[in-house]
Amino acid sequence: MAIKYVPEPFRIKMVERIKILSREEREQKIKEAKYNLFNLKAEDVYIDLLTDSGTNAMSADQWSGIMQGDEAYAGAKSYYNLVNAAKDIFNYEFIQPVHQGRAAEKVLFPILLGKGKYAISNMFFDTTRAHVELAGARAIDCVVEEAKDPSLRAPFKGNMDVEKLEKLINELGKENIGLVVMTITNNSAGGQPVSVQNMREVSAICKKYNIPLNIDAARFSENAYFVKQREEEFKNSSIKEITREMFSYADMFTMSAKKDAIVNMGGLIGIKDNEELYQKIKGNCISYEGFITYGGLSGRDLEAVAIGLYEGQDEDYLRYRIGQLEYLASKLDDAGIAYQAPVGGHGIFIDAKAMFPHIPYYEFPGQALAVELYKEAGIRTCDIGSYMLGNDPDTGKQLRAEFEFTRLAIPRRVYTQAHFDIMADALIAIKERASSVKGYRITWEPPILRHFQAHLEPIE
């Protein structure tokens, strides 16, 4: 039985017109795009769920802040507004703006990682894994076993497997572990949250072996909301209080502000109290991003991030945000469509392996479902599975992912109940003809982050 849709805690003041192409037009467009959803023109997409990164609708306050952005090259007022907001929320001494999350990784990771080093995470997302490898190191996932069963409803499926983490450190040698990364929420595991208790345990292990601990903080507010709902210790705590507690156990954070700060561009690096590390970060920032007080962003962007960091913690907004996903998930429950349960914070991850059991991992069931969703209803999504994972950097062989998901990533404050009904109807229609859906092969791919550019063709 479908749950009630949570009403939007805002009024719509401006609209952007969108169109829907015919089925025949969509089939031609995806063929021309070499069956890669990233190659589609946005104007040919009806409901765009490719990512929740930078696709958000900003508020009147944010747009007002944009008009007040200080565009000075050095020492802009907007820079100090952002730094003060981030210090207030995260309680870190040093804050460095950058233009987005992968820029934060590009600036920070080469300082801590290199050839022969390893980075361990509860699960690496695509760009984070790539920046570990670009730094010369190797990335290892260490998520709890519960996450590997999409049908199992557990409260914190994003957690690190603490016993496995310590075992890996001892096997590989603590001197070879350059970094531990906690991704909150855990994107590749289905937007699943991490508990504060798990963060404490991981922190204790990192301190024991003197290994730096970094938080991938893109969805920190959504994670804090889940903690408030599911972790008894924090049921009466504010989102800000939970955030401060969670971040107190790490040494640093990297953040795409394009998620929970509800902006279209921006990122942050936070360093708790290590001034020597911060000086190195400033050097890399100047080389790669721009002067330290703008970090690759315009003053108006800095201003919007400063405001959005607070807006993303509003509990009425978060209740609506998570409620949208719970509404869609309940419709899928009624239809018997499997997904990573319980529903995540920023999207719903459909279990494409369960929908297409006849398609092997090396024919990419997650990508097959993504293509079908576009053909069915003009919905653009992406694979979070073996297609995205890519090839082993040492052997070149196709890796097999823990999951074969198709991610419906929901932009913030953008779509309404009717759009969610279309998503559900499209998935139900595809399920009814699932046995006739074919897999895909890659006809061309680049060496890094292939899923952004690769060409595919259906296997007949």
HELIX and SHEET records of a PDB file:
HELIX    1   1 ARG A   23  GLU A   32  1                                  10    
HELIX    2   2 LEU A   37  ASN A   39  5                                   3    
HELIX    3   3 ALA A   42  ASP A   44  5                                   3    
HELIX    4   4 ALA A   60  MET A   67  1                                   8    
HELIX    5   5 LYS A   77  PHE A   90  1                                  14    
HELIX    6   6 GLY A  101  LEU A  112  1                                  12    
HELIX    7   7 ASP A  126  LEU A  134  1                                   9    
HELIX    8   8 GLU A  145  LYS A  148  5                                   4    
HELIX    9   9 VAL A  162  LEU A  172  1                                  11    
HELIX   10  10 LYS A  174  ASN A  176  5                                   3    
HELIX   11  11 VAL A  196  TYR A  209  1                                  14    
HELIX   12  12 PHE A  220  ARG A  230  1                                  11    
HELIX   13  13 GLU A  232  PHE A  234  5                                   3    
HELIX   14  14 ILE A  239  PHE A  247  1                                   9    
HELIX   15  15 GLU A  275  TYR A  288  1                                  14    
HELIX   16  16 GLY A  299  GLU A  311  1                                  13    
HELIX   17  17 GLU A  315  ALA A  335  1                                  21    
HELIX   18  18 ALA A  352  MET A  355  1                                   4    
HELIX   19  19 TYR A  361  GLU A  363  5                                   3    
HELIX   20  20 PRO A  365  ALA A  377  1                                  13    
HELIX   21  21 SER A  386  LEU A  389  1                                   4    
HELIX   22  22 GLN A  417  GLU A  432  1                                  16    
HELIX   23  23 ALA A  434  SER A  436  5                                   3    
HELIX   24  24 ARG A  450  PHE A  452  5                                   3    
SHEET    1   A 2 ILE A  47  ASP A  48  0                                        
SHEET    2   A 2 ILE A 379  ARG A 380  1                                        
SHEET    1   B 7 PHE A  94  VAL A  98  0                                        
SHEET    2   B 7 GLY A 267  ILE A 271 -1                                        
SHEET    3   B 7 MET A 252  SER A 256 -1                                        
SHEET    4   B 7 LEU A 213  ASP A 216  1                                        
SHEET    5   B 7 ILE A 177  THR A 183  1                                        
SHEET    6   B 7 TYR A 118  SER A 121  1                                        
SHEET    7   B 7 ARG A 138  ASP A 141  1                                        
SHEET    1   C 3 GLY A 347  ASP A 351  0                                        
SHEET    2   C 3 PHE A 405  ALA A 409 -1                                        
SHEET    3   C 3 CYS A 382  ILE A 384 -1                                        
SHEET    1   D 2 TYR A 440  TRP A 444  0                                        
SHEET    2   D 2 HIS A 455  PRO A 458 -1                                        
END                                                                             
